[in-house]
Amino acid sequence: MDINYSKYLPLSEATFYVMLALTQPMHGYALMQKVDSMSAGSVTLGPGTLYGVFGTLEKQALIVKVAEQERRKVYALTELGKAVLAEQVRRLEIMLDNARALQHAA
């Protein structure tokens, strides 16, 4: 898959955590709790922010609605979404490696 990542990256912190959580399909409320847990409370999503992120990610074909249970919509990453998330992780690893190298040099 030949992807122009510059169309999608860098991801905001909130978008990164939403995509990371959606490696397993889930609905909005469960996702808000998962993001809070994964980020050790440093990222707290309100419903407005979450559904804004969902809308953007759906338009970009990075996530897709896979089910609807009562009024809860369940979303999951698409293959494109998985590739974009993997590229963001690769970029973050480079940043972290550089930061650690500078700290050890000091």
Secondary structure, 3 states (H helix, E strand, C coil): CCCCHHHCCCCCHHHHHHHHHCCCCEEHHHHHHHHHHHCCCCCCCCHHHHHHHHHHHHHCCCEEEEEEECCEEEEEECHHHHHHHHHHHHHHHHHHHHHHHHHHHC
